[in-house]
Amino acid sequence: MHTVNIHEAKTHLSRLIEQAVTGEPFIIAKAGKPLVKVVRLDAPDTPQPRRLGFMAGQIAIPDDFDRMGSEEIEQLFGGES
C-alpha cells in the first residue's frame, strides 16, 4: 500500500480511485502524517428488489373498502340529493 500527499491525491485523484477500485488501496497523508485510507467499497452492484407484501399483517383493509363513500360519490355525480 502506498502513501500519497494531499497535493498529489488532488492532482491524480481519478487514477488513484481506479487503482483502489481494482484492489490497490492507498493512504493520503499531510506533511508525512497519514490521515485517511482509501479502499474499495464492497457494495452490491444492483439495489435490492422491492418486496411485495412486506407490510403483511401490519395494516387491515375493511371488508366494505370498495363500497366506502359510495353514497357520497353517487350524490356528487348526479344521484339523488
mmCIF file of the N, C-alpha and C atoms, coordinates in Angstrom:
data_MODEL
# 
_entry.id   MODEL 
# 
loop_
_atom_site.group_PDB 
_atom_site.id 
_atom_site.type_symbol 
_atom_site.label_atom_id 
_atom_site.label_alt_id 
_atom_site.label_comp_id 
_atom_site.label_asym_id 
_atom_site.label_entity_id 
_atom_site.label_seq_id 
_atom_site.pdbx_PDB_ins_code 
_atom_site.Cartn_x 
_atom_site.Cartn_y 
_atom_site.Cartn_z 
_atom_site.occupancy 
_atom_site.B_iso_or_equiv 
_atom_site.pdbx_formal_charge 
_atom_site.auth_seq_id 
_atom_site.auth_comp_id 
_atom_site.auth_asym_id 
_atom_site.auth_atom_id 
_atom_site.pdbx_PDB_model_num 
ATOM 1   N N  . MET A 1 1  ? 0.866   -1.172 0.000   1.00 0.00 ? 1  MET A N  1 
ATOM 2   C CA . MET A 1 1  ? 0.000   0.000  0.000   1.00 0.00 ? 1  MET A CA 1 
ATOM 3   C C  . MET A 1 1  ? 0.909   1.229  0.000   1.00 0.00 ? 1  MET A C  1 
ATOM 4   N N  . HIS A 1 2  ? 0.610   2.145  -0.900  1.00 0.00 ? 2  HIS A N  1 
ATOM 5   C CA . HIS A 1 2  ? 1.463   3.318  -0.996  1.00 0.00 ? 2  HIS A CA 1 
ATOM 6   C C  . HIS A 1 2  ? 0.787   4.549  -0.386  1.00 0.00 ? 2  HIS A C  1 
ATOM 7   N N  . THR A 1 3  ? 1.611   5.529  -0.075  1.00 0.00 ? 3  THR A N  1 
ATOM 8   C CA . THR A 1 3  ? 1.142   6.762  0.551   1.00 0.00 ? 3  THR A CA 1 
ATOM 9   C C  . THR A 1 3  ? 1.364   7.922  -0.411  1.00 0.00 ? 3  THR A C  1 
ATOM 10  N N  . VAL A 1 4  ? 0.349   8.788  -0.507  1.00 0.00 ? 4  VAL A N  1 
ATOM 11  C CA . VAL A 1 4  ? 0.458   9.991  -1.344  1.00 0.00 ? 4  VAL A CA 1 
ATOM 12  C C  . VAL A 1 4  ? 0.116   11.202 -0.491  1.00 0.00 ? 4  VAL A C  1 
ATOM 13  N N  . ASN A 1 5  ? 0.723   12.347 -0.834  1.00 0.00 ? 5  ASN A N  1 
ATOM 14  C CA . ASN A 1 5  ? 0.370   13.550 -0.083  1.00 0.00 ? 5  ASN A CA 1 
ATOM 15  C C  . ASN A 1 5  ? -0.914  14.141 -0.675  1.00 0.00 ? 5  ASN A C  1 
ATOM 16  N N  . ILE A 1 6  ? -1.497  15.084 0.018   1.00 0.00 ? 6  ILE A N  1 
ATOM 17  C CA . ILE A 1 6  ? -2.779  15.662 -0.389  1.00 0.00 ? 6  ILE A CA 1 
ATOM 18  C C  . ILE A 1 6  ? -2.689  16.284 -1.781  1.00 0.00 ? 6  ILE A C  1 
ATOM 19  N N  . HIS A 1 7  ? -1.633  17.011 -2.055  1.00 0.00 ? 7  HIS A N  1 
ATOM 20  C CA . HIS A 1 7  ? -1.492  17.662 -3.362  1.00 0.00 ? 7  HIS A CA 1 
ATOM 21  C C  . HIS A 1 7  ? -1.465  16.619 -4.482  1.00 0.00 ? 7  HIS A C  1 
ATOM 22  N N  . GLU A 1 8  ? -0.703  15.572 -4.299  1.00 0.00 ? 8  GLU A N  1 
ATOM 23  C CA . GLU A 1 8  ? -0.635  14.504 -5.307  1.00 0.00 ? 8  GLU A CA 1 
ATOM 24  C C  . GLU A 1 8  ? -1.991  13.811 -5.459  1.00 0.00 ? 8  GLU A C  1 
ATOM 25  N N  . ALA A 1 9  ? -2.689  13.617 -4.349  1.00 0.00 ? 9  ALA A N  1 
ATOM 26  C CA . ALA A 1 9  ? -4.006  12.974 -4.398  1.00 0.00 ? 9  ALA A CA 1 
ATOM 27  C C  . ALA A 1 9  ? -4.985  13.828 -5.194  1.00 0.00 ? 9  ALA A C  1 
ATOM 28  N N  . LYS A 1 10 ? -4.950  15.140 -4.995  1.00 0.00 ? 10 LYS A N  1 
ATOM 29  C CA . LYS A 1 10 ? -5.847  16.024 -5.755  1.00 0.00 ? 10 LYS A CA 1 
ATOM 30  C C  . LYS A 1 10 ? -5.488  16.008 -7.234  1.00 0.00 ? 10 LYS A C  1 
ATOM 31  N N  . THR A 1 11 ? -4.211  15.984 -7.532  1.00 0.00 ? 11 THR A N  1 
ATOM 32  C CA . THR A 1 11 ? -3.766  16.014 -8.917  1.00 0.00 ? 11 THR A CA 1 
ATOM 33  C C  . THR A 1 11 ? -4.110  14.730 -9.666  1.00 0.00 ? 11 THR A C  1 
ATOM 34  N N  . HIS A 1 12 ? -4.012  13.594 -8.990  1.00 0.00 ? 12 HIS A N  1 
ATOM 35  C CA . HIS A 1 12 ? -4.189  12.292 -9.645  1.00 0.00 ? 12 HIS A CA 1 
ATOM 36  C C  . HIS A 1 12 ? -5.364  11.505 -9.058  1.00 0.00 ? 12 HIS A C  1 
ATOM 37  N N  . LEU A 1 13 ? -6.399  12.199 -8.615  1.00 0.00 ? 13 LEU A N  1 
ATOM 38  C CA . LEU A 1 13 ? -7.499  11.531 -7.918  1.00 0.00 ? 13 LEU A CA 1 
ATOM 39  C C  . LEU A 1 13 ? -8.165  10.447 -8.760  1.00 0.00 ? 13 LEU A C  1 
ATOM 40  N N  . SER A 1 14 ? -8.462  10.723 -10.001 1.00 0.00 ? 14 SER A N  1 
ATOM 41  C CA . SER A 1 14 ? -9.135  9.723  -10.851 1.00 0.00 ? 14 SER A CA 1 
ATOM 42  C C  . SER A 1 14 ? -8.304  8.442  -10.957 1.00 0.00 ? 14 SER A C  1 
ATOM 43  N N  . ARG A 1 15 ? -7.016  8.591  -11.215 1.00 0.00 ? 15 ARG A N  1 
ATOM 44  C CA . ARG A 1 15 ? -6.140  7.424  -11.346 1.00 0.00 ? 15 ARG A CA 1 
ATOM 45  C C  . ARG A 1 15 ? -6.055  6.659  -10.029 1.00 0.00 ? 15 ARG A C  1 
ATOM 46  N N  . LEU A 1 16 ? -5.939  7.383  -8.927  1.00 0.00 ? 16 LEU A N  1 
ATOM 47  C CA . LEU A 1 16 ? -5.842  6.730  -7.619  1.00 0.00 ? 16 LEU A CA 1 
ATOM 48  C C  . LEU A 1 16 ? -7.129  5.972  -7.271  1.00 0.00 ? 16 LEU A C  1 
ATOM 49  N N  . ILE A 1 17 ? -8.272  6.567  -7.610  1.00 0.00 ? 17 ILE A N  1 
ATOM 50  C CA . ILE A 1 17 ? -9.546  5.892  -7.330  1.00 0.00 ? 17 ILE A CA 1 
ATOM 51  C C  . ILE A 1 17 ? -9.662  4.620  -8.162  1.00 0.00 ? 17 ILE A C  1 
ATOM 52  N N  . GLU A 1 18 ? -9.261  4.680  -9.419  1.00 0.00 ? 18 GLU A N  1 
ATOM 53  C CA . GLU A 1 18 ? -9.287  3.480  -10.267 1.00 0.00 ? 18 GLU A CA 1 
ATOM 54  C C  . GLU A 1 18 ? -8.413  2.379  -9.674  1.00 0.00 ? 18 GLU A C  1 
ATOM 55  N N  . GLN A 1 19 ? -7.260  2.755  -9.149  1.00 0.00 ? 19 GLN A N  1 
ATOM 56  C CA . GLN A 1 19 ? -6.378  1.768  -8.525  1.00 0.00 ? 19 GLN A CA 1 
ATOM 57  C C  . GLN A 1 19 ? -7.039  1.161  -7.293  1.00 0.00 ? 19 GLN A C  1 
ATOM 58  N N  . ALA A 1 20 ? -7.706  2.000  -6.493  1.00 0.00 ? 20 ALA A N  1 
ATOM 59  C CA . ALA A 1 20 ? -8.381  1.492  -5.291  1.00 0.00 ? 20 ALA A CA 1 
ATOM 60  C C  . ALA A 1 20 ? -9.505  0.541  -5.673  1.00 0.00 ? 20 ALA A C  1 
ATOM 61  N N  . VAL A 1 21 ? -10.225 0.860  -6.744  1.00 0.00 ? 21 VAL A N  1 
ATOM 62  C CA . VAL A 1 21 ? -11.326 0.005  -7.195  1.00 0.00 ? 21 VAL A CA 1 
ATOM 63  C C  . VAL A 1 21 ? -10.806 -1.364 -7.621  1.00 0.00 ? 21 VAL A C  1 
ATOM 64  N N  . THR A 1 22 ? -9.626  -1.398 -8.217  1.00 0.00 ? 22 THR A N  1 
ATOM 65  C CA . THR A 1 22 ? -9.064  -2.677 -8.660  1.00 0.00 ? 22 THR A CA 1 
ATOM 66  C C  . THR A 1 22 ? -8.359  -3.429 -7.531  1.00 0.00 ? 22 THR A C  1 
ATOM 67  N N  . GLY A 1 23 ? -8.437  -2.918 -6.317  1.00 0.00 ? 23 GLY A N  1 
ATOM 68  C CA . GLY A 1 23 ? -7.890  -3.644 -5.166  1.00 0.00 ? 23 GLY A CA 1 
ATOM 69  C C  . GLY A 1 23 ? -6.566  -3.131 -4.650  1.00 0.00 ? 23 GLY A C  1 
ATOM 70  N N  . GLU A 1 24 ? -6.163  -1.939 -5.037  1.00 0.00 ? 24 GLU A N  1 
ATOM 71  C CA . GLU A 1 24 ? -4.911  -1.348 -4.555  1.00 0.00 ? 24 GLU A CA 1 
ATOM 72  C C  . GLU A 1 24 ? -5.212  -0.134 -3.677  1.00 0.00 ? 24 GLU A C  1 
ATOM 73  N N  . PRO A 1 25 ? -5.512  -0.326 -2.397  1.00 0.00 ? 25 PRO A N  1 
ATOM 74  C CA . PRO A 1 25 ? -5.817  0.819  -1.523  1.00 0.00 ? 25 PRO A CA 1 
ATOM 75  C C  . PRO A 1 25 ? -4.591  1.710  -1.346  1.00 0.00 ? 25 PRO A C  1 
ATOM 76  N N  . PHE A 1 26 ? -4.832  2.949  -0.934  1.00 0.00 ? 26 PHE A N  1 
ATOM 77  C CA . PHE A 1 26 ? -3.726  3.882  -0.697  1.00 0.00 ? 26 PHE A CA 1 
ATOM 78  C C  . PHE A 1 26 ? -4.063  4.762  0.501   1.00 0.00 ? 26 PHE A C  1 
ATOM 79  N N  . ILE A 1 27 ? -3.035  5.439  0.992   1.00 0.00 ? 27 ILE A N  1 
ATOM 80  C CA . ILE A 1 27 ? -3.173  6.321  2.149   1.00 0.00 ? 27 ILE A CA 1 
ATOM 81  C C  . ILE A 1 27 ? -2.879  7.748  1.699   1.00 0.00 ? 27 ILE A C  1 
ATOM 82  N N  . ILE A 1 28 ? -3.696  8.690  2.168   1.00 0.00 ? 28 ILE A N  1 
ATOM 83  C CA . ILE A 1 28 ? -3.450  10.109 1.919   1.00 0.00 ? 28 ILE A CA 1 
ATOM 84  C C  . ILE A 1 28 ? -2.849  10.698 3.193   1.00 0.00 ? 28 ILE A C  1 
ATOM 85  N N  . ALA A 1 29 ? -1.736  11.404 3.013   1.00 0.00 ? 29 ALA A N  1 
ATOM 86  C CA . ALA A 1 29 ? -1.022  11.973 4.162   1.00 0.00 ? 29 ALA A CA 1 
ATOM 87  C C  . ALA A 1 29 ? -0.882  13.480 3.993   1.00 0.00 ? 29 ALA A C  1 
ATOM 88  N N  . LYS A 1 30 ? -0.720  14.131 5.139   1.00 0.00 ? 30 LYS A N  1 
ATOM 89  C CA . LYS A 1 30 ? -0.464  15.577 5.155   1.00 0.00 ? 30 LYS A CA 1 
ATOM 90  C C  . LYS A 1 30 ? 0.814   15.782 5.954   1.00 0.00 ? 30 LYS A C  1 
ATOM 91  N N  . ALA A 1 31 ? 1.788   16.390 5.303   1.00 0.00 ? 31 ALA A N  1 
ATOM 92  C CA . ALA A 1 31 ? 3.109   16.615 5.921   1.00 0.00 ? 31 ALA A CA 1 
ATOM 93  C C  . ALA A 1 31 ? 3.707   15.307 6.425   1.00 0.00 ? 31 ALA A C  1 
ATOM 94  N N  . GLY A 1 32 ? 3.484   14.233 5.646   1.00 0.00 ? 32 GLY A N  1 
ATOM 95  C CA . GLY A 1 32 ? 4.050   12.942 6.009   1.00 0.00 ? 32 GLY A CA 1 
ATOM 96  C C  . GLY A 1 32 ? 3.263   12.160 7.048   1.00 0.00 ? 32 GLY A C  1 
ATOM 97  N N  . LYS A 1 33 ? 2.198   12.762 7.593   1.00 0.00 ? 33 LYS A N  1 
ATOM 98  C CA . LYS A 1 33 ? 1.396   12.095 8.622   1.00 0.00 ? 33 LYS A CA 1 
ATOM 99  C C  . LYS A 1 33 ? 0.145   11.488 7.966   1.00 0.00 ? 33 LYS A C  1 
ATOM 100 N N  . PRO A 1 34 ? -0.015  10.175 8.042   1.00 0.00 ? 34 PRO A N  1 
ATOM 101 C CA . PRO A 1 34 ? -1.175  9.527  7.419   1.00 0.00 ? 34 PRO A CA 1 
ATOM 102 C C  . PRO A 1 34 ? -2.494  10.047 7.995   1.00 0.00 ? 34 PRO A C  1 
ATOM 103 N N  . LEU A 1 35 ? -3.430  10.383 7.096   1.00 0.00 ? 35 LEU A N  1 
ATOM 104 C CA . LEU A 1 35 ? -4.727  10.904 7.527   1.00 0.00 ? 35 LEU A CA 1 
ATOM 105 C C  . LEU A 1 35 ? -5.870  9.934  7.251   1.00 0.00 ? 35 LEU A C  1 
ATOM 106 N N  . VAL A 1 36 ? -5.932  9.439  6.011   1.00 0.00 ? 36 VAL A N  1 
ATOM 107 C CA . VAL A 1 36 ? -7.039  8.562  5.631   1.00 0.00 ? 36 VAL A CA 1 
ATOM 108 C C  . VAL A 1 36 ? -6.531  7.428  4.755   1.00 0.00 ? 36 VAL A C  1 
ATOM 109 N N  . LYS A 1 37 ? -7.294  6.338  4.798   1.00 0.00 ? 37 LYS A N  1 
ATOM 110 C CA . LYS A 1 37 ? -7.011  5.192  3.947   1.00 0.00 ? 37 LYS A CA 1 
ATOM 111 C C  . LYS A 1 37 ? -8.166  5.087  2.951   1.00 0.00 ? 37 LYS A C  1 
ATOM 112 N N  . VAL A 1 38 ? -7.861  4.968  1.673   1.00 0.00 ? 38 VAL A N  1 
ATOM 113 C CA . VAL A 1 38 ? -8.880  4.864  0.638   1.00 0.00 ? 38 VAL A CA 1 
ATOM 114 C C  . VAL A 1 38 ? -8.900  3.428  0.139   1.00 0.00 ? 38 VAL A C  1 
ATOM 115 N N  . VAL A 1 39 ? -10.076 2.788  0.281   1.00 0.00 ? 39 VAL A N  1 
ATOM 116 C CA . VAL A 1 39 ? -10.251 1.402  -0.160  1.00 0.00 ? 39 VAL A CA 1 
ATOM 117 C C  . VAL A 1 39 ? -11.561 1.279  -0.934  1.00 0.00 ? 39 VAL A C  1 
ATOM 118 N N  . ARG A 1 40 ? -11.656 0.227  -1.712  1.00 0.00 ? 40 ARG A N  1 
ATOM 119 C CA . ARG A 1 40 ? -12.869 -0.043 -2.481  1.00 0.00 ? 40 ARG A CA 1 
ATOM 120 C C  . ARG A 1 40 ? -13.986 -0.483 -1.541  1.00 0.00 ? 40 ARG A C  1 
ATOM 121 N N  . LEU A 1 41 ? -15.212 -0.028 -1.827  1.00 0.00 ? 41 LEU A N  1 
ATOM 122 C CA . LEU A 1 41 ? -16.377 -0.471 -1.076  1.00 0.00 ? 41 LEU A CA 1 
ATOM 123 C C  . LEU A 1 41 ? -16.895 -1.761 -1.678  1.00 0.00 ? 41 LEU A C  1 
ATOM 124 N N  . ASP A 1 42 ? -17.283 -2.675 -0.834  1.00 0.00 ? 42 ASP A N  1 
ATOM 125 C CA . ASP A 1 42 ? -17.870 -3.921 -1.313  1.00 0.00 ? 42 ASP A CA 1 
ATOM 126 C C  . ASP A 1 42 ? -19.381 -3.813 -1.220  1.00 0.00 ? 42 ASP A C  1 
ATOM 127 N N  . ALA A 1 43 ? -19.949 -2.912 -2.017  1.00 0.00 ? 43 ALA A N  1 
ATOM 128 C CA . ALA A 1 43 ? -21.395 -2.695 -2.036  1.00 0.00 ? 43 ALA A CA 1 
ATOM 129 C C  . ALA A 1 43 ? -22.006 -3.502 -3.173  1.00 0.00 ? 43 ALA A C  1 
ATOM 130 N N  . PRO A 1 44 ? -23.260 -3.908 -3.035  1.00 0.00 ? 44 PRO A N  1 
ATOM 131 C CA . PRO A 1 44 ? -23.898 -4.638 -4.133  1.00 0.00 ? 44 PRO A CA 1 
ATOM 132 C C  . PRO A 1 44 ? -24.010 -3.762 -5.380  1.00 0.00 ? 44 PRO A C  1 
ATOM 133 N N  . ASP A 1 45 ? -23.869 -4.396 -6.541  1.00 0.00 ? 45 ASP A N  1 
ATOM 134 C CA . ASP A 1 45 ? -23.926 -3.660 -7.802  1.00 0.00 ? 45 ASP A CA 1 
ATOM 135 C C  . ASP A 1 45 ? -25.332 -3.162 -8.122  1.00 0.00 ? 45 ASP A C  1 
ATOM 136 N N  . THR A 1 46 ? -26.327 -3.920 -7.736  1.00 0.00 ? 46 THR A N  1 
ATOM 137 C CA . THR A 1 46 ? -27.705 -3.540 -8.035  1.00 0.00 ? 46 THR A CA 1 
ATOM 138 C C  . THR A 1 46 ? -28.477 -3.385 -6.738  1.00 0.00 ? 46 THR A C  1 
ATOM 139 N N  . PRO A 1 47 ? -29.430 -2.471 -6.708  1.00 0.00 ? 47 PRO A N  1 
ATOM 140 C CA . PRO A 1 47 ? -30.230 -2.314 -5.491  1.00 0.00 ? 47 PRO A CA 1 
ATOM 141 C C  . PRO A 1 47 ? -31.101 -3.548 -5.253  1.00 0.00 ? 47 PRO A C  1 
ATOM 142 N N  . GLN A 1 48 ? -31.402 -3.780 -4.009  1.00 0.00 ? 48 GLN A N  1 
ATOM 143 C CA . GLN A 1 48 ? -32.255 -4.905 -3.659  1.00 0.00 ? 48 GLN A CA 1 
ATOM 144 C C  . GLN A 1 48 ? -33.651 -4.682 -4.224  1.00 0.00 ? 48 GLN A C  1 
ATOM 145 N N  . PRO A 1 49 ? -34.257 -5.712 -4.794  1.00 0.00 ? 49 PRO A N  1 
ATOM 146 C CA . PRO A 1 49 ? -35.612 -5.534 -5.331  1.00 0.00 ? 49 PRO A CA 1 
ATOM 147 C C  . PRO A 1 49 ? -36.615 -5.284 -4.208  1.00 0.00 ? 49 PRO A C  1 
ATOM 148 N N  . ARG A 1 50 ? -37.642 -4.510 -4.533  1.00 0.00 ? 50 ARG A N  1 
ATOM 149 C CA . ARG A 1 50 ? -38.680 -4.231 -3.542  1.00 0.00 ? 50 ARG A CA 1 
ATOM 150 C C  . ARG A 1 50 ? -39.553 -5.468 -3.397  1.00 0.00 ? 50 ARG A C  1 
ATOM 151 N N  . ARG A 1 51 ? -39.882 -5.794 -2.195  1.00 0.00 ? 51 ARG A N  1 
ATOM 152 C CA . ARG A 1 51 ? -40.683 -6.983 -1.927  1.00 0.00 ? 51 ARG A CA 1 
ATOM 153 C C  . ARG A 1 51 ? -42.155 -6.623 -1.823  1.00 0.00 ? 51 ARG A C  1 
ATOM 154 N N  . LEU A 1 52 ? -42.985 -7.387 -2.518  1.00 0.00 ? 52 LEU A N  1 
ATOM 155 C CA . LEU A 1 52 ? -44.423 -7.233 -2.374  1.00 0.00 ? 52 LEU A CA 1 
ATOM 156 C C  . LEU A 1 52 ? -44.847 -7.881 -1.069  1.00 0.00 ? 52 LEU A C  1 
ATOM 157 N N  . GLY A 1 53 ? -45.784 -7.281 -0.410  1.00 0.00 ? 53 GLY A N  1 
ATOM 158 C CA . GLY A 1 53 ? -46.306 -7.853 0.826   1.00 0.00 ? 53 GLY A CA 1 
ATOM 159 C C  . GLY A 1 53 ? -45.421 -7.641 2.032   1.00 0.00 ? 53 GLY A C  1 
ATOM 160 N N  . PHE A 1 54 ? -44.501 -6.693 1.985   1.00 0.00 ? 54 PHE A N  1 
ATOM 161 C CA . PHE A 1 54 ? -43.584 -6.502 3.107   1.00 0.00 ? 54 PHE A CA 1 
ATOM 162 C C  . PHE A 1 54 ? -44.280 -5.978 4.361   1.00 0.00 ? 54 PHE A C  1 
ATOM 163 N N  . MET A 1 55 ? -45.530 -5.466 4.217   1.00 0.00 ? 55 MET A N  1 
ATOM 164 C CA . MET A 1 55 ? -46.264 -4.984 5.383   1.00 0.00 ? 55 MET A CA 1 
ATOM 165 C C  . MET A 1 55 ? -47.419 -5.918 5.750   1.00 0.00 ? 55 MET A C  1 
ATOM 166 N N  . ALA A 1 56 ? -47.359 -7.148 5.296   1.00 0.00 ? 56 ALA A N  1 
ATOM 167 C CA . ALA A 1 56 ? -48.427 -8.110 5.576   1.00 0.00 ? 56 ALA A CA 1 
ATOM 168 C C  . ALA A 1 56 ? -48.642 -8.224 7.085   1.00 0.00 ? 56 ALA A C  1 
ATOM 169 N N  . GLY A 1 57 ? -49.911 -8.127 7.483   1.00 0.00 ? 57 GLY A N  1 
ATOM 170 C CA . GLY A 1 57 ? -50.255 -8.232 8.890   1.00 0.00 ? 57 GLY A CA 1 
ATOM 171 C C  . GLY A 1 57 ? -50.130 -6.934 9.664   1.00 0.00 ? 57 GLY A C  1 
ATOM 172 N N  . GLN A 1 58 ? -49.615 -5.885 9.061   1.00 0.00 ? 58 GLN A N  1 
ATOM 173 C CA . GLN A 1 58 ? -49.436 -4.622 9.762   1.00 0.00 ? 58 GLN A CA 1 
ATOM 174 C C  . GLN A 1 58 ? -50.558 -3.633 9.487   1.00 0.00 ? 58 GLN A C  1 
ATOM 175 N N  . ILE A 1 59 ? -51.305 -3.840 8.419   1.00 0.00 ? 59 ILE A N  1 
ATOM 176 C CA . ILE A 1 59 ? -52.431 -2.974 8.106   1.00 0.00 ? 59 ILE A CA 1 
ATOM 177 C C  . ILE A 1 59 ? -53.654 -3.837 7.834   1.00 0.00 ? 59 ILE A C  1 
ATOM 178 N N  . ALA A 1 60 ? -54.826 -3.264 8.028   1.00 0.00 ? 60 ALA A N  1 
ATOM 179 C CA . ALA A 1 60 ? -56.064 -4.001 7.790   1.00 0.00 ? 60 ALA A CA 1 
ATOM 180 C C  . ALA A 1 60 ? -56.943 -3.199 6.837   1.00 0.00 ? 60 ALA A C  1 
ATOM 181 N N  . ILE A 1 61 ? -57.517 -3.884 5.862   1.00 0.00 ? 61 ILE A N  1 
ATOM 182 C CA . ILE A 1 61 ? -58.417 -3.248 4.904   1.00 0.00 ? 61 ILE A CA 1 
ATOM 183 C C  . ILE A 1 61 ? -59.826 -3.726 5.229   1.00 0.00 ? 61 ILE A C  1 
ATOM 184 N N  . PRO A 1 62 ? -60.766 -2.800 5.450   1.00 0.00 ? 62 PRO A N  1 
ATOM 185 C CA . PRO A 1 62 ? -62.133 -3.199 5.800   1.00 0.00 ? 62 PRO A CA 1 
ATOM 186 C C  . PRO A 1 62 ? -62.788 -3.985 4.659   1.00 0.00 ? 62 PRO A C  1 
ATOM 187 N N  . ASP A 1 63 ? -63.707 -4.875 5.037   1.00 0.00 ? 63 ASP A N  1 
ATOM 188 C CA . ASP A 1 63 ? -64.406 -5.691 4.042   1.00 0.00 ? 63 ASP A CA 1 
ATOM 189 C C  . ASP A 1 63 ? -65.203 -4.850 3.053   1.00 0.00 ? 63 ASP A C  1 
ATOM 190 N N  . ASP A 1 64 ? -65.698 -3.697 3.497   1.00 0.00 ? 64 ASP A N  1 
ATOM 191 C CA . ASP A 1 64 ? -66.511 -2.849 2.610   1.00 0.00 ? 64 ASP A CA 1 
ATOM 192 C C  . ASP A 1 64 ? -65.673 -1.747 1.939   1.00 0.00 ? 64 ASP A C  1 
ATOM 193 N N  . PHE A 1 65 ? -64.385 -1.970 1.787   1.00 0.00 ? 65 PHE A N  1 
ATOM 194 C CA . PHE A 1 65 ? -63.484 -0.971 1.222   1.00 0.00 ? 65 PHE A CA 1 
ATOM 195 C C  . PHE A 1 65 ? -63.959 -0.475 -0.139  1.00 0.00 ? 65 PHE A C  1 
ATOM 196 N N  . ASP A 1 66 ? -64.404 -1.389 -0.994  1.00 0.00 ? 66 ASP A N  1 
ATOM 197 C CA . ASP A 1 66 ? -64.812 -0.987 -2.341  1.00 0.00 ? 66 ASP A CA 1 
ATOM 198 C C  . ASP A 1 66 ? -66.156 -0.257 -2.368  1.00 0.00 ? 66 ASP A C  1 
ATOM 199 N N  . ARG A 1 67 ? -66.866 -0.218 -1.239  1.00 0.00 ? 67 ARG A N  1 
ATOM 200 C CA . ARG A 1 67 ? -68.144 0.489  -1.178  1.00 0.00 ? 67 ARG A CA 1 
ATOM 201 C C  . ARG A 1 67 ? -68.083 1.727  -0.292  1.00 0.00 ? 67 ARG A C  1 
ATOM 202 N N  . MET A 1 68 ? -66.946 1.975  0.323   1.00 0.00 ? 68 MET A N  1 
ATOM 203 C CA . MET A 1 68 ? -66.814 3.117  1.223   1.00 0.00 ? 68 MET A CA 1 
ATOM 204 C C  . MET A 1 68 ? -67.033 4.420  0.458   1.00 0.00 ? 68 MET A C  1 
ATOM 205 N N  . GLY A 1 69 ? -67.912 5.270  0.947   1.00 0.00 ? 69 GLY A N  1 
ATOM 206 C CA . GLY A 1 69 ? -68.169 6.564  0.342   1.00 0.00 ? 69 GLY A CA 1 
ATOM 207 C C  . GLY A 1 69 ? -69.021 6.505  -0.919  1.00 0.00 ? 69 GLY A C  1 
ATOM 208 N N  . SER A 1 70 ? -69.583 5.347  -1.226  1.00 0.00 ? 70 SER A N  1 
ATOM 209 C CA . SER A 1 70 ? -70.338 5.221  -2.477  1.00 0.00 ? 70 SER A CA 1 
ATOM 210 C C  . SER A 1 70 ? -71.563 6.135  -2.507  1.00 0.00 ? 70 SER A C  1 
ATOM 211 N N  . GLU A 1 71 ? -72.216 6.334  -1.371  1.00 0.00 ? 71 GLU A N  1 
ATOM 212 C CA . GLU A 1 71 ? -73.386 7.215  -1.349  1.00 0.00 ? 71 GLU A CA 1 
ATOM 213 C C  . GLU A 1 71 ? -72.998 8.657  -1.675  1.00 0.00 ? 71 GLU A C  1 
ATOM 214 N N  . GLU A 1 72 ? -71.920 9.128  -1.092  1.00 0.00 ? 72 GLU A N  1 
ATOM 215 C CA . GLU A 1 72 ? -71.459 10.489 -1.357  1.00 0.00 ? 72 GLU A CA 1 
ATOM 216 C C  . GLU A 1 72 ? -71.025 10.638 -2.817  1.00 0.00 ? 72 GLU A C  1 
ATOM 217 N N  . ILE A 1 73 ? -70.398 9.630  -3.367  1.00 0.00 ? 73 ILE A N  1 
ATOM 218 C CA . ILE A 1 73 ? -69.953 9.682  -4.754  1.00 0.00 ? 73 ILE A CA 1 
ATOM 219 C C  . ILE A 1 73 ? -71.158 9.716  -5.692  1.00 0.00 ? 73 ILE A C  1 
ATOM 220 N N  . GLU A 1 74 ? -72.168 8.929  -5.401  1.00 0.00 ? 74 GLU A N  1 
ATOM 221 C CA . GLU A 1 74 ? -73.381 8.942  -6.222  1.00 0.00 ? 74 GLU A CA 1 
ATOM 222 C C  . GLU A 1 74 ? -74.014 10.331 -6.216  1.00 0.00 ? 74 GLU A C  1 
ATOM 223 N N  . GLN A 1 75 ? -74.071 10.960 -5.057  1.00 0.00 ? 75 GLN A N  1 
ATOM 224 C CA . GLN A 1 75 ? -74.651 12.300 -4.977  1.00 0.00 ? 75 GLN A CA 1 
ATOM 225 C C  . GLN A 1 75 ? -73.830 13.312 -5.780  1.00 0.00 ? 75 GLN A C  1 
ATOM 226 N N  . LEU A 1 76 ? -72.521 13.188 -5.742  1.00 0.00 ? 76 LEU A N  1 
ATOM 227 C CA . LEU A 1 76 ? -71.668 14.106 -6.494  1.00 0.00 ? 76 LEU A CA 1 
ATOM 228 C C  . LEU A 1 76 ? -71.837 13.968 -8.006  1.00 0.00 ? 76 LEU A C  1 
ATOM 229 N N  . PHE A 1 77 ? -72.169 12.770 -8.473  1.00 0.00 ? 77 PHE A N  1 
ATOM 230 C CA . PHE A 1 77 ? -72.299 12.527 -9.899  1.00 0.00 ? 77 PHE A CA 1 
ATOM 231 C C  . PHE A 1 77 ? -73.761 12.451 -10.369 1.00 0.00 ? 77 PHE A C  1 
ATOM 232 N N  . GLY A 1 78 ? -74.631 13.200 -9.720  1.00 0.00 ? 78 GLY A N  1 
ATOM 233 C CA . GLY A 1 78 ? -75.992 13.319 -10.201 1.00 0.00 ? 78 GLY A CA 1 
ATOM 234 C C  . GLY A 1 78 ? -76.982 12.347 -9.603  1.00 0.00 ? 78 GLY A C  1 
ATOM 235 N N  . GLY A 1 79 ? -76.629 11.715 -8.549  1.00 0.00 ? 79 GLY A N  1 
ATOM 236 C CA . GLY A 1 79 ? -77.584 10.847 -7.876  1.00 0.00 ? 79 GLY A CA 1 
ATOM 237 C C  . GLY A 1 79 ? -78.597 11.684 -7.123  1.00 0.00 ? 79 GLY A C  1 
ATOM 238 N N  . GLU A 1 80 ? -79.397 11.046 -6.345  1.00 0.00 ? 80 GLU A N  1 
ATOM 239 C CA . GLU A 1 80 ? -80.416 11.761 -5.575  1.00 0.00 ? 80 GLU A CA 1 
ATOM 240 C C  . GLU A 1 80 ? -79.767 12.712 -4.579  1.00 0.00 ? 80 GLU A C  1 
ATOM 241 N N  . SER A 1 81 ? -80.375 13.862 -4.395  1.00 0.00 ? 81 SER A N  1 
ATOM 242 C CA . SER A 1 81 ? -79.831 14.868 -3.481  1.00 0.00 ? 81 SER A CA 1 
ATOM 243 C C  . SER A 1 81 ? -80.429 14.749 -2.105  1.00 0.00 ? 81 SER A C  1 
# 
